[in-house]
Amino acid sequence: MPALFAPPGHEQPGANAPATRDDALTVGLHPGASQFHAQPWDALIGPDAGFYTSHRWIRSLELVHGAQPVLAAAAEGRLSAVLPTWTSTGSDTTGLFSLPEMTRGLIAAPSRQVLWLGPRRATAATITCESGAARTRILAALMETARGFAADQHLAGAVWPYLSGAQAQEAAACHPLAQAVLHTADTEVIVPRDGMRGIENAARSKDRTQWRRERSLFARSGSVEWTPLTAEICTRIAPLLAATQDKYGAAGGTSLMLRTLTAQLASGVARRAVVALARTRDDDTVRAAAVFYRHGTTLYGRYWGTDGKAPPYSYFTLTFYEAVDWAARHGLRRLHLSVPATLAKRSRGAQTAPLALVYLPTAPGARIDARLLRQHNRRTAQEWNPGADSAAWTRWWTPRGGM
């Protein structure tokens, strides 16, 4: 058995699994990430980008939700690319994975009628593929296999969401039916060596005054503690994180959140986690929590939760101000904040960058009208970056270290 796959005893792909063969390149469908060793998988991920496609992260998702098929390309006994897939069984009440909402009606298919590409419900995706001359051919084979897999399931198409604009354009250019659709903006902070002090020194006086006021109001009644993600911490923060997710339409409650965090302990991804806790000074009760993950020189913010009784400005204190200072103290250079509350994060010094999805219909005649797509992309770009040309804005930002 090739070294890129898991040891014997694991379930192997079925004989009818769709596959694409092109000379030395083979693209096949595998039952899940457990089929692969972590090292060759993670070798395809850049040093800063791609955390949510890491082997341990995908394995943690499988421990909670069950295994989902993984597309993999191999050439000459070497793993060349991996692409997780997943399907939805119901409607998306959060809007984050509702195609009509994401594309303003350009794609009308419900979320359950498409094959989703990338990590399950991740709002930051990266192409996990080797670089070099074969990259275009590998991506083309991956996408055609995904389209065939979607067709076999009688789905309307395959959708690869939350890619950087540049990577979405790259992927779409590899297949004649694929199209890149701008749908939102990402947020990240370039962390100065002196943390928030450096950001404040470069800011307008008005903004600097506002940020310092918010931090001061929090400090009057609250305090912050940073801690690893342990079993005890999982139990403590799960109700807080679940309460916030429930508020915005995510289902599952405390039990699902606790299973999610516990699975991260089991997969090992929790070793990269750090948790910020907000306490009230009067009774020393933990009222809010934010969970982050280190990857290379980047700190990824993923979960936030509160019981509604947290000190004022706890959200921005934990997820932004304190996170920037913690990252600076530990030699990290980027803070990834993802898509929620994008405008509020930008007003506090974060940068916005384009995110796009790749749409790959199973039927050739189901492509988006080219004129409508251009109008949509231009309008979306100008909402996030007024005056920008959509093509130029899409190209300007690619995750540093992304492959």
NUKEGU-976472 format. One record per residue (C-alpha): residue number from 1; residue in three letters; x, y, z. Coordinates in pm, 1 decimal. Each point is the difference from the previous one (the first is absolute). Layout:
! NUKEGU-976472
zagu:NUM; loke:ALA; px:X; py:Y; pz:Z
...
***
This chain:
! NUKEGU-976472
zagu:1; loke:MET; px:0.0; py:0.0; pz:0.0
zagu:2; loke:PRO; px:143.5; py:344.0; pz:-88.7
zagu:3; loke:ALA; px:144.9; py:194.0; pz:292.3
zagu:4; loke:LEU; px:-238.4; py:289.9; pz:-59.9
zagu:5; loke:PHE; px:-295.2; py:-212.9; pz:113.0
zagu:6; loke:ALA; px:-84.6; py:-122.0; pz:348.0
zagu:7; loke:PRO; px:121.4; py:-342.0; pz:118.9
zagu:8; loke:PRO; px:-190.7; py:-319.3; pz:-87.6
zagu:9; loke:GLY; px:-322.8; py:-61.9; pz:187.1
zagu:10; loke:HIS; px:-166.6; py:326.0; pz:-103.1
zagu:11; loke:GLU; px:-291.4; py:-1.4; pz:-240.7
zagu:12; loke:GLN; px:115.2; py:35.1; pz:-358.3
zagu:13; loke:PRO; px:-176.1; py:182.1; pz:-284.9
zagu:14; loke:GLY; px:-273.8; py:-198.0; pz:-168.8
zagu:15; loke:ALA; px:57.3; py:-148.4; pz:-340.3
zagu:16; loke:ASN; px:-263.2; py:231.3; pz:-149.5
zagu:17; loke:ALA; px:150.4; py:320.7; pz:139.6
zagu:18; loke:PRO; px:43.2; py:246.3; pz:-288.3
zagu:19; loke:ALA; px:358.5; py:62.9; pz:-99.5
zagu:20; loke:THR; px:190.0; py:194.6; pz:-264.2
zagu:21; loke:ARG; px:321.2; py:-136.3; pz:-152.2
zagu:22; loke:ASP; px:237.2; py:211.9; pz:-205.1
zagu:23; loke:ASP; px:334.1; py:-165.2; pz:-71.9
zagu:24; loke:ALA; px:174.3; py:-15.7; pz:338.4
zagu:25; loke:LEU; px:-271.8; py:204.2; pz:173.1
zagu:26; loke:THR; px:-288.3; py:-174.6; pz:174.1
zagu:27; loke:VAL; px:-287.9; py:178.6; pz:172.0
zagu:28; loke:GLY; px:-230.4; py:-211.1; pz:210.2
zagu:29; loke:LEU; px:-267.5; py:22.2; pz:266.0
zagu:30; loke:HIS; px:83.0; py:-130.8; pz:347.5
zagu:31; loke:PRO; px:-235.5; py:-58.8; pz:293.8
zagu:32; loke:GLY; px:163.4; py:253.7; pz:232.3
zagu:33; loke:ALA; px:314.8; py:157.5; pz:140.8
zagu:34; loke:SER; px:76.2; py:-313.2; pz:203.4
zagu:35; loke:GLN; px:117.4; py:-154.9; pz:-328.2
zagu:36; loke:PHE; px:304.4; py:228.0; pz:0.6
zagu:37; loke:HIS; px:305.9; py:54.6; pz:211.1
zagu:38; loke:ALA; px:15.3; py:352.1; pz:142.2
zagu:39; loke:GLN; px:352.9; py:82.9; pz:-115.4
zagu:40; loke:PRO; px:-45.2; py:-15.5; pz:-380.9
zagu:41; loke:TRP; px:-340.8; py:165.7; pz:33.8
zagu:42; loke:ASP; px:130.1; py:290.9; pz:206.4
zagu:43; loke:ALA; px:306.1; py:38.1; pz:-223.3
zagu:44; loke:LEU; px:-240.0; py:140.9; pz:-261.6
zagu:45; loke:ILE; px:-108.7; py:282.0; pz:232.4
zagu:46; loke:GLY; px:181.7; py:331.2; pz:7.7
zagu:47; loke:PRO; px:186.0; py:111.3; pz:312.8
zagu:48; loke:ASP; px:-261.0; py:266.3; pz:84.0
zagu:49; loke:ALA; px:-313.2; py:-69.5; pz:-205.1
zagu:50; loke:GLY; px:-205.6; py:-316.1; pz:-9.7
zagu:51; loke:PHE; px:-49.8; py:-81.2; pz:368.5
zagu:52; loke:TYR; px:-363.7; py:-102.4; pz:-50.4
zagu:53; loke:THR; px:105.0; py:-253.3; pz:-262.1
zagu:54; loke:SER; px:263.0; py:-158.8; pz:225.7
zagu:55; loke:HIS; px:-30.2; py:-372.2; pz:62.1
zagu:56; loke:ARG; px:-66.5; py:37.6; pz:373.0
zagu:57; loke:TRP; px:-274.6; py:256.6; pz:-57.1
zagu:58; loke:ILE; px:-177.2; py:-216.8; pz:-257.0
zagu:59; loke:ARG; px:34.2; py:-304.4; pz:226.3
zagu:60; loke:SER; px:-158.5; py:192.2; pz:288.5
zagu:61; loke:LEU; px:-297.5; py:80.3; pz:-223.7
zagu:62; loke:GLU; px:-31.9; py:-364.8; pz:-96.9
zagu:63; loke:LEU; px:-5.1; py:-108.4; pz:363.3
zagu:64; loke:VAL; px:-306.0; py:218.9; pz:53.9
zagu:65; loke:HIS; px:-190.0; py:-18.0; pz:-328.6
zagu:66; loke:GLY; px:126.1; py:-324.6; pz:-150.1
zagu:67; loke:ALA; px:239.3; py:-48.9; pz:-288.4
zagu:68; loke:GLN; px:-62.2; py:187.6; pz:-324.6
zagu:69; loke:PRO; px:163.0; py:-89.5; pz:-334.2
zagu:70; loke:VAL; px:338.6; py:148.4; pz:-81.2
zagu:71; loke:LEU; px:125.7; py:55.2; pz:-353.2
zagu:72; loke:ALA; px:370.9; py:-69.3; pz:-31.2
zagu:73; loke:ALA; px:250.2; py:24.3; pz:-281.7
zagu:74; loke:ALA; px:312.5; py:-213.3; pz:-8.5
zagu:75; loke:ALA; px:286.8; py:-7.4; pz:-245.2
zagu:76; loke:GLU; px:286.5; py:-248.4; pz:-0.4
zagu:77; loke:GLY; px:-87.8; py:-118.9; pz:350.6
zagu:78; loke:ARG; px:-7.8; py:355.2; pz:136.2
zagu:79; loke:LEU; px:-306.9; py:174.8; pz:140.4
zagu:80; loke:SER; px:-46.3; py:307.8; pz:-217.0
zagu:81; loke:ALA; px:-330.3; py:151.3; pz:120.0
zagu:82; loke:VAL; px:-288.0; py:-58.9; pz:240.8
zagu:83; loke:LEU; px:-347.5; py:148.6; pz:-9.3
zagu:84; loke:PRO; px:-253.9; py:-86.0; pz:273.2
zagu:85; loke:THR; px:-366.7; py:-5.5; pz:-99.1
zagu:86; loke:TRP; px:-322.4; py:11.4; pz:195.9
zagu:87; loke:THR; px:-372.2; py:16.3; pz:-52.5
zagu:88; loke:SER; px:-274.6; py:175.4; pz:193.2
zagu:89; loke:THR; px:-322.0; py:-170.0; pz:104.4
zagu:90; loke:GLY; px:-208.0; py:309.7; pz:70.5
zagu:91; loke:SER; px:-36.0; py:372.4; pz:-58.0
zagu:92; loke:ASP; px:262.0; py:242.0; pz:128.9
zagu:93; loke:THR; px:-154.3; py:239.0; pz:252.1
zagu:94; loke:THR; px:325.1; py:193.1; pz:56.5
zagu:95; loke:GLY; px:27.4; py:108.9; pz:-364.3
zagu:96; loke:LEU; px:369.8; py:-88.2; pz:-6.6
zagu:97; loke:PHE; px:-64.1; py:-298.4; pz:-226.3
zagu:98; loke:SER; px:-320.4; py:105.6; pz:-171.1
zagu:99; loke:LEU; px:81.9; py:39.3; pz:-368.2
zagu:100; loke:PRO; px:-294.7; py:233.1; pz:-78.2
zagu:101; loke:GLU; px:118.0; py:232.3; pz:278.6
zagu:102; loke:MET; px:371.0; py:-32.3; pz:-76.9
zagu:103; loke:THR; px:-49.8; py:76.2; pz:-369.5
zagu:104; loke:ARG; px:-310.1; py:223.3; pz:17.2
zagu:105; loke:GLY; px:-198.6; py:-244.0; pz:-204.6
zagu:106; loke:LEU; px:258.2; py:-74.6; pz:-269.9
zagu:107; loke:ILE; px:-0.8; py:-360.3; pz:126.0
zagu:108; loke:ALA; px:-345.2; py:-107.2; pz:117.7
zagu:109; loke:ALA; px:82.7; py:-355.8; pz:105.3
zagu:110; loke:PRO; px:-61.0; py:-72.3; pz:370.2
zagu:111; loke:SER; px:306.7; py:-97.6; pz:200.5
zagu:112; loke:ARG; px:-114.0; py:-363.5; pz:12.6
zagu:113; loke:GLN; px:-2.6; py:-23.6; pz:-381.0
zagu:114; loke:VAL; px:371.6; py:59.9; pz:-57.4
zagu:115; loke:LEU; px:324.1; py:-173.5; pz:86.6
zagu:116; loke:TRP; px:200.5; py:230.7; pz:222.8
zagu:117; loke:LEU; px:376.9; py:-0.7; pz:-48.6
zagu:118; loke:GLY; px:246.4; py:86.6; pz:274.6
zagu:119; loke:PRO; px:-22.3; py:-45.7; pz:377.9
zagu:120; loke:ARG; px:-348.4; py:-45.5; pz:144.1
zagu:121; loke:ARG; px:-156.4; py:340.7; pz:76.0
zagu:122; loke:ALA; px:333.8; py:180.7; pz:-12.5
zagu:123; loke:THR; px:-6.5; py:370.0; pz:-84.0
zagu:124; loke:ALA; px:367.0; py:-6.7; pz:-100.0
zagu:125; loke:ALA; px:113.9; py:-249.0; pz:-264.3
zagu:126; loke:THR; px:325.6; py:-55.0; pz:-183.6
zagu:127; loke:ILE; px:102.0; py:-200.3; pz:-303.9
zagu:128; loke:THR; px:194.0; py:-294.1; pz:142.3
zagu:129; loke:CYS; px:211.3; py:-100.0; pz:-296.2
zagu:130; loke:GLU; px:365.5; py:-16.5; pz:-88.0
zagu:131; loke:SER; px:148.5; py:294.2; pz:-187.9
zagu:132; loke:GLY; px:187.9; py:-25.6; pz:-324.7
zagu:133; loke:ALA; px:-66.6; py:-79.0; pz:-362.8
zagu:134; loke:ALA; px:-253.0; py:-277.3; pz:71.5
zagu:135; loke:ARG; px:-223.3; py:208.3; pz:226.3
zagu:136; loke:THR; px:-245.2; py:109.8; pz:-270.1
zagu:137; loke:ARG; px:-38.9; py:-355.4; pz:-129.2
zagu:138; loke:ILE; px:-55.1; py:-131.8; pz:354.2
zagu:139; loke:LEU; px:-265.9; py:260.5; pz:77.8
zagu:140; loke:ALA; px:-176.3; py:-69.2; pz:-328.8
zagu:141; loke:ALA; px:-14.1; py:-371.9; pz:79.5
zagu:142; loke:LEU; px:-119.0; py:65.0; pz:356.5
zagu:143; loke:MET; px:-281.5; py:222.3; pz:-116.9
zagu:144; loke:GLU; px:-115.4; py:-232.7; pz:-276.6
zagu:145; loke:THR; px:-9.3; py:-287.9; pz:248.7
zagu:146; loke:ALA; px:-199.1; py:217.5; pz:240.8
zagu:147; loke:ARG; px:-244.6; py:88.3; pz:-277.7
zagu:148; loke:GLY; px:-43.3; py:-365.6; pz:-85.3
zagu:149; loke:PHE; px:-53.2; py:-91.9; pz:363.8
zagu:150; loke:ALA; px:-264.8; py:271.6; pz:33.2
zagu:151; loke:ALA; px:-172.5; py:-120.2; pz:-316.4
zagu:152; loke:ASP; px:-5.2; py:-358.8; pz:128.3
zagu:153; loke:GLN; px:-191.0; py:127.0; pz:304.1
zagu:154; loke:HIS; px:-243.8; py:194.0; pz:-220.5
zagu:155; loke:LEU; px:122.2; py:331.1; pz:142.8
zagu:156; loke:ALA; px:-11.6; py:332.5; pz:-183.5
zagu:157; loke:GLY; px:373.2; py:52.4; pz:22.3
zagu:158; loke:ALA; px:306.4; py:35.6; pz:218.3
zagu:159; loke:VAL; px:77.8; py:318.4; pz:193.5
zagu:160; loke:TRP; px:336.9; py:92.6; pz:151.7
zagu:161; loke:PRO; px:-70.7; py:297.8; pz:229.6
zagu:162; loke:TYR; px:206.4; py:244.6; pz:203.2
zagu:163; loke:LEU; px:315.6; py:-13.5; pz:-210.4
zagu:164; loke:SER; px:210.8; py:309.4; pz:-37.4
zagu:165; loke:GLY; px:-99.5; py:188.1; pz:-311.7
zagu:166; loke:ALA; px:328.7; py:-86.1; pz:-168.4
zagu:167; loke:GLN; px:-25.9; py:-370.7; pz:76.1
zagu:168; loke:ALA; px:-362.0; py:-12.6; pz:-116.5
zagu:169; loke:GLN; px:107.2; py:152.6; pz:-329.7
zagu:170; loke:GLU; px:284.2; py:-249.6; pz:-24.7
zagu:171; loke:ALA; px:-228.6; py:-298.0; pz:60.6
zagu:172; loke:ALA; px:-272.7; py:126.0; pz:-234.0
zagu:173; loke:ALA; px:252.2; py:43.1; pz:-280.7
zagu:174; loke:CYS; px:80.3; py:-371.6; pz:18.5
zagu:175; loke:HIS; px:-341.6; py:-123.5; pz:-114.2
zagu:176; loke:PRO; px:-213.3; py:122.7; pz:-293.3
zagu:177; loke:LEU; px:-325.4; py:-8.8; pz:198.5
zagu:178; loke:ALA; px:130.6; py:159.7; pz:321.7
zagu:179; loke:GLN; px:-70.5; py:361.9; pz:97.8
zagu:180; loke:ALA; px:133.7; py:216.3; pz:284.7
zagu:181; loke:VAL; px:-264.5; py:195.4; pz:192.2
zagu:182; loke:LEU; px:95.7; py:264.7; pz:255.6
zagu:183; loke:HIS; px:-221.3; py:-36.5; pz:305.0
zagu:184; loke:THR; px:152.9; py:166.6; pz:307.5
zagu:185; loke:ALA; px:319.6; py:132.1; pz:155.3
zagu:186; loke:ASP; px:243.3; py:-151.1; pz:246.3
zagu:187; loke:THR; px:164.0; py:192.2; pz:283.1
zagu:188; loke:GLU; px:349.0; py:-24.8; pz:140.2
zagu:189; loke:VAL; px:242.1; py:213.3; pz:197.2
zagu:190; loke:ILE; px:368.9; py:42.0; pz:-76.2
zagu:191; loke:VAL; px:138.7; py:-17.0; pz:353.9
zagu:192; loke:PRO; px:273.0; py:254.1; pz:83.8
zagu:193; loke:ARG; px:279.4; py:-114.9; pz:229.9
zagu:194; loke:ASP; px:-135.5; py:232.9; pz:269.8
zagu:195; loke:GLY; px:-359.1; py:-120.9; pz:-41.7
zagu:196; loke:MET; px:-286.8; py:242.7; pz:47.4
zagu:197; loke:ARG; px:236.3; py:283.8; pz:77.4
zagu:198; loke:GLY; px:135.2; py:-23.7; pz:-353.7
zagu:199; loke:ILE; px:-349.3; py:-11.7; pz:-150.0
zagu:200; loke:GLU; px:-110.9; py:297.0; pz:208.8
zagu:201; loke:ASN; px:305.2; py:205.9; pz:-94.4
zagu:202; loke:ALA; px:-87.6; py:-41.7; pz:-368.0
zagu:203; loke:ALA; px:-370.9; py:75.6; pz:47.5
zagu:204; loke:ARG; px:-195.7; py:322.9; pz:-14.2
zagu:205; loke:SER; px:-33.4; py:180.3; pz:329.6
zagu:206; loke:LYS; px:-377.0; py:-56.2; pz:0.9
zagu:207; loke:ASP; px:37.1; py:-376.5; pz:-40.9
zagu:208; loke:ARG; px:278.3; py:-22.0; pz:256.0
zagu:209; loke:THR; px:-216.0; py:180.1; pz:254.8
zagu:210; loke:GLN; px:-293.6; py:-233.8; pz:-63.2
zagu:211; loke:TRP; px:210.4; py:-316.2; pz:35.0
zagu:212; loke:ARG; px:160.3; py:115.2; pz:322.8
zagu:213; loke:ARG; px:-340.4; py:93.8; pz:140.1
zagu:214; loke:GLU; px:-139.7; py:-345.4; pz:-74.8
zagu:215; loke:ARG; px:297.5; py:-172.1; pz:162.4
zagu:216; loke:SER; px:-27.9; py:225.1; pz:303.5
zagu:217; loke:LEU; px:-371.5; py:-67.4; pz:45.4
zagu:218; loke:PHE; px:64.8; py:-374.1; pz:-15.2
zagu:219; loke:ALA; px:286.4; py:20.5; pz:251.2
zagu:220; loke:ARG; px:-218.3; py:175.1; pz:258.7
zagu:221; loke:SER; px:-209.5; py:-311.0; pz:56.6
zagu:222; loke:GLY; px:176.8; py:-285.0; pz:-178.1
zagu:223; loke:SER; px:328.1; py:-185.4; pz:-37.4
zagu:224; loke:VAL; px:151.8; py:-233.6; pz:-260.2
zagu:225; loke:GLU; px:172.6; py:-335.3; pz:45.3
zagu:226; loke:TRP; px:169.3; py:-200.6; pz:-276.3
zagu:227; loke:THR; px:-3.3; py:-377.5; pz:39.1
zagu:228; loke:PRO; px:53.1; py:-318.2; pz:-204.9
zagu:229; loke:LEU; px:-301.9; py:-193.5; pz:-125.0
zagu:230; loke:THR; px:-29.5; py:-280.9; pz:254.1
zagu:231; loke:ALA; px:-287.2; py:-236.1; pz:78.9
zagu:232; loke:GLU; px:-94.3; py:216.6; pz:298.5
zagu:233; loke:ILE; px:3.2; py:316.0; pz:-210.4
zagu:234; loke:CYS; px:-211.4; py:-171.9; pz:-269.1
zagu:235; loke:THR; px:-268.9; py:-74.2; pz:256.4
zagu:236; loke:ARG; px:11.4; py:354.7; pz:135.0
zagu:237; loke:ILE; px:-20.4; py:188.4; pz:-328.0
zagu:238; loke:ALA; px:-230.4; py:-226.4; pz:-205.0
zagu:239; loke:PRO; px:-321.3; py:160.8; pz:135.9
zagu:240; loke:LEU; px:136.0; py:349.6; pz:-77.9
zagu:241; loke:LEU; px:96.4; py:-86.2; pz:-356.7
zagu:242; loke:ALA; px:-326.3; py:-185.7; pz:-59.8
zagu:243; loke:ALA; px:-209.6; py:291.1; pz:126.8
zagu:244; loke:THR; px:150.0; py:233.0; pz:-258.5
zagu:245; loke:GLN; px:-33.6; py:-252.7; pz:-282.2
zagu:246; loke:ASP; px:-363.1; py:-63.7; pz:93.9
zagu:247; loke:LYS; px:-61.8; py:373.8; pz:-10.9
zagu:248; loke:TYR; px:107.1; py:13.6; pz:-363.7
zagu:249; loke:GLY; px:-189.2; py:-307.4; pz:-114.2
zagu:250; loke:ALA; px:250.9; py:-283.6; pz:38.4
zagu:251; loke:ALA; px:-153.0; py:-321.0; pz:132.3
zagu:252; loke:GLY; px:142.6; py:-255.2; pz:240.6
zagu:253; loke:GLY; px:27.2; py:184.5; pz:327.6
zagu:254; loke:THR; px:246.0; py:-70.2; pz:278.9
zagu:255; loke:SER; px:22.1; py:-373.6; pz:-67.6
zagu:256; loke:LEU; px:119.0; py:49.7; pz:-358.1
zagu:257; loke:MET; px:248.4; py:267.2; pz:101.2
zagu:258; loke:LEU; px:140.7; py:-222.3; pz:272.8
zagu:259; loke:ARG; px:33.6; py:-288.4; pz:-245.6
zagu:260; loke:THR; px:174.7; py:234.4; pz:-244.0
zagu:261; loke:LEU; px:255.8; py:114.5; pz:255.0
zagu:262; loke:THR; px:50.8; py:-349.6; pz:137.8
zagu:263; loke:ALA; px:64.2; py:-127.6; pz:-352.6
zagu:264; loke:GLN; px:272.6; py:261.2; pz:-32.8
zagu:265; loke:LEU; px:167.2; py:-145.4; pz:306.1
zagu:266; loke:ALA; px:-21.2; py:-346.4; pz:-156.7
zagu:267; loke:SER; px:134.3; py:104.4; pz:-341.8
zagu:268; loke:GLY; px:282.5; py:203.5; pz:149.5
zagu:269; loke:VAL; px:-100.4; py:330.8; pz:-154.3
zagu:270; loke:ALA; px:-72.2; py:133.2; pz:350.8
zagu:271; loke:ARG; px:374.7; py:8.9; pz:62.2
zagu:272; loke:ARG; px:3.9; py:303.1; pz:-227.8
zagu:273; loke:ALA; px:-287.9; py:168.9; pz:182.8
zagu:274; loke:VAL; px:2.1; py:279.6; pz:252.7
zagu:275; loke:VAL; px:-304.7; py:143.3; pz:178.0
zagu:276; loke:ALA; px:-63.6; py:353.1; pz:122.8
zagu:277; loke:LEU; px:-238.5; py:15.4; pz:297.4
zagu:278; loke:ALA; px:-176.3; py:314.8; pz:123.1
zagu:279; loke:ARG; px:-94.5; py:12.7; pz:367.2
zagu:280; loke:THR; px:-201.0; py:248.6; pz:200.0
zagu:281; loke:ARG; px:191.5; py:146.5; pz:290.6
zagu:282; loke:ASP; px:-287.5; py:-2.6; pz:247.0
zagu:283; loke:ASP; px:-58.9; py:-377.9; pz:2.1
zagu:284; loke:ASP; px:292.6; py:-135.2; pz:-207.0
zagu:285; loke:THR; px:-241.3; py:-177.1; pz:-234.6
zagu:286; loke:VAL; px:104.9; py:-86.2; pz:-356.6
zagu:287; loke:ARG; px:-248.9; py:186.2; pz:-215.1
zagu:288; loke:ALA; px:155.6; py:-19.1; pz:-346.4
zagu:289; loke:ALA; px:254.3; py:-202.4; pz:-193.3
zagu:290; loke:ALA; px:181.0; py:11.8; pz:-333.6
zagu:291; loke:VAL; px:186.9; py:-296.1; pz:-150.7
zagu:292; loke:PHE; px:302.2; py:43.0; pz:-228.3
zagu:293; loke:TYR; px:240.0; py:-234.8; pz:-180.1
zagu:294; loke:ARG; px:365.8; py:51.3; pz:-88.7
zagu:295; loke:HIS; px:122.9; py:-96.8; pz:-344.8
zagu:296; loke:GLY; px:341.5; py:118.4; pz:-115.3
zagu:297; loke:THR; px:17.1; py:371.4; pz:76.8
zagu:298; loke:THR; px:-379.7; py:41.7; pz:-5.5
zagu:299; loke:LEU; px:-253.4; py:-4.3; pz:283.8
zagu:300; loke:TYR; px:-341.8; py:-113.9; pz:-123.5
zagu:301; loke:GLY; px:-309.0; py:114.9; pz:189.3
zagu:302; loke:ARG; px:-278.3; py:-258.1; pz:-21.7
zagu:303; loke:TYR; px:-253.1; py:1.7; pz:286.5
zagu:304; loke:TRP; px:-151.6; py:270.0; pz:218.8
zagu:305; loke:GLY; px:-262.1; py:-27.6; pz:270.1
zagu:306; loke:THR; px:-156.8; py:182.5; pz:291.4
zagu:307; loke:ASP; px:-281.5; py:-45.5; pz:247.2
zagu:308; loke:GLY; px:-113.2; py:358.7; pz:-55.6
zagu:309; loke:LYS; px:138.8; py:123.3; pz:332.6
zagu:310; loke:ALA; px:355.2; py:63.5; pz:-112.7
zagu:311; loke:PRO; px:176.4; py:331.7; pz:67.6
zagu:312; loke:PRO; px:-58.4; py:268.9; pz:-264.3
zagu:313; loke:TYR; px:189.1; py:-40.4; pz:-327.9
zagu:314; loke:SER; px:102.5; py:-356.2; pz:85.5
zagu:315; loke:TYR; px:-38.8; py:-105.2; pz:-362.5
zagu:316; loke:PHE; px:254.6; py:244.7; pz:-137.7
zagu:317; loke:THR; px:221.3; py:-27.2; pz:305.8
zagu:318; loke:LEU; px:39.5; py:-376.5; pz:-34.9
zagu:319; loke:THR; px:-19.0; py:-47.6; pz:-375.8
zagu:320; loke:PHE; px:199.0; py:307.4; pz:-100.6
zagu:321; loke:TYR; px:185.2; py:213.1; pz:254.4
zagu:322; loke:GLU; px:124.8; py:-275.8; pz:229.9
zagu:323; loke:ALA; px:49.4; py:-240.1; pz:-291.7
zagu:324; loke:VAL; px:227.7; py:247.1; pz:-180.2
zagu:325; loke:ASP; px:212.0; py:45.7; pz:313.3
zagu:326; loke:TRP; px:14.1; py:-375.0; pz:67.5
zagu:327; loke:ALA; px:106.5; py:-66.7; pz:-359.1
zagu:328; loke:ALA; px:271.4; py:265.4; pz:21.7
zagu:329; loke:ARG; px:134.6; py:-143.4; pz:327.3
zagu:330; loke:HIS; px:29.1; py:-343.1; pz:-159.2
zagu:331; loke:GLY; px:168.9; py:110.0; pz:-320.7
zagu:332; loke:LEU; px:-303.3; py:-39.2; pz:-227.0
zagu:333; loke:ARG; px:-44.5; py:237.0; pz:-291.8
zagu:334; loke:ARG; px:-361.5; py:-40.1; pz:-109.6
zagu:335; loke:LEU; px:-335.8; py:-23.8; pz:175.0
zagu:336; loke:HIS; px:-269.6; py:-159.4; pz:-213.5
zagu:337; loke:LEU; px:-348.2; py:112.3; pz:104.9
zagu:338; loke:SER; px:-218.8; py:-148.3; pz:-276.7
zagu:339; loke:VAL; px:-330.9; py:135.9; pz:-127.8
zagu:340; loke:PRO; px:-245.5; py:87.3; pz:283.5
zagu:341; loke:ALA; px:-21.4; py:368.6; pz:102.0
zagu:342; loke:THR; px:232.5; py:94.3; pz:-285.0
zagu:343; loke:LEU; px:-77.5; py:371.7; pz:-4.7
zagu:344; loke:ALA; px:40.3; py:32.8; pz:376.4
zagu:345; loke:LYS; px:336.4; py:-177.7; pz:-14.5
zagu:346; loke:ARG; px:114.1; py:223.1; pz:-284.7
zagu:347; loke:SER; px:-89.2; py:306.7; pz:205.5
zagu:348; loke:ARG; px:247.7; py:-124.6; pz:262.2
zagu:349; loke:GLY; px:293.0; py:-43.9; pz:-233.8
zagu:350; loke:ALA; px:-58.5; py:-329.2; pz:-181.0
zagu:351; loke:GLN; px:53.5; py:-35.3; pz:-373.2
zagu:352; loke:THR; px:-265.5; py:-140.3; pz:-230.6
zagu:353; loke:ALA; px:79.5; py:-236.9; pz:-282.9
zagu:354; loke:PRO; px:-224.2; py:-154.8; pz:-266.5
zagu:355; loke:LEU; px:-151.1; py:-344.6; pz:42.4
zagu:356; loke:ALA; px:-156.2; py:-183.4; pz:-290.9
zagu:357; loke:LEU; px:-159.8; py:-332.9; pz:-75.8
zagu:358; loke:VAL; px:60.5; py:-221.4; pz:-300.4
zagu:359; loke:TYR; px:-321.2; py:-125.8; pz:-158.4
zagu:360; loke:LEU; px:23.3; py:-316.4; pz:-208.5
zagu:361; loke:PRO; px:-341.6; py:-107.0; pz:-137.1
zagu:362; loke:THR; px:-59.4; py:-358.9; pz:-96.6
zagu:363; loke:ALA; px:-198.3; py:106.5; pz:-307.5
zagu:364; loke:PRO; px:192.4; py:207.6; pz:-258.2
zagu:365; loke:GLY; px:-304.4; py:218.6; pz:-60.0
zagu:366; loke:ALA; px:-28.0; py:98.4; pz:367.4
zagu:367; loke:ARG; px:288.6; py:247.3; pz:5.9
zagu:368; loke:ILE; px:-70.0; py:352.1; pz:125.7
zagu:369; loke:ASP; px:-61.6; py:258.2; pz:-271.9
zagu:370; loke:ALA; px:337.4; py:168.3; pz:-57.2
zagu:371; loke:ARG; px:-144.4; py:352.7; pz:-3.7
zagu:372; loke:LEU; px:-188.8; py:-50.3; pz:325.3
zagu:373; loke:LEU; px:310.4; py:-151.2; pz:160.8
zagu:374; loke:ARG; px:214.3; py:299.9; pz:-96.4
zagu:375; loke:GLN; px:-260.6; py:237.3; pz:141.6
zagu:376; loke:HIS; px:-23.0; py:-198.4; pz:321.1
zagu:377; loke:ASN; px:377.3; py:-14.9; pz:50.4
zagu:378; loke:ARG; px:39.0; py:372.2; pz:-73.0
zagu:379; loke:ARG; px:-276.9; py:92.1; pz:243.1
zagu:380; loke:THR; px:136.5; py:-227.1; pz:273.8
zagu:381; loke:ALA; px:354.2; py:134.3; pz:-38.3
zagu:382; loke:GLN; px:-115.1; py:360.2; pz:22.2
zagu:383; loke:GLU; px:-201.9; py:-68.4; pz:314.9
zagu:384; loke:TRP; px:312.9; py:-118.1; pz:180.9
zagu:385; loke:ASN; px:252.5; py:222.5; pz:-176.9
zagu:386; loke:PRO; px:-175.7; py:302.7; pz:-156.6
zagu:387; loke:GLY; px:138.4; py:98.9; pz:-334.9
zagu:388; loke:ALA; px:183.2; py:-328.4; pz:-48.8
zagu:389; loke:ASP; px:7.6; py:-191.6; pz:-323.2
zagu:390; loke:SER; px:-130.7; py:-346.0; pz:87.6
zagu:391; loke:ALA; px:268.3; py:-190.1; pz:-193.7
zagu:392; loke:ALA; px:284.8; py:201.5; pz:149.5
zagu:393; loke:TRP; px:-141.7; py:-15.0; pz:353.1
zagu:394; loke:THR; px:-48.1; py:-374.9; pz:-26.9
zagu:395; loke:ARG; px:361.0; py:-56.3; pz:-104.5
zagu:396; loke:TRP; px:176.9; py:224.6; pz:245.5
zagu:397; loke:TRP; px:-19.7; py:-220.4; pz:307.0
zagu:398; loke:THR; px:104.9; py:-361.9; pz:33.0
zagu:399; loke:PRO; px:59.1; py:-166.2; pz:340.3
zagu:400; loke:ARG; px:368.3; py:33.4; pz:79.4
zagu:401; loke:GLY; px:166.9; py:-336.7; pz:-21.5
zagu:402; loke:GLY; px:-293.9; py:-153.3; pz:-184.1
zagu:403; loke:MET; px:96.0; py:-261.6; pz:-254.5
***
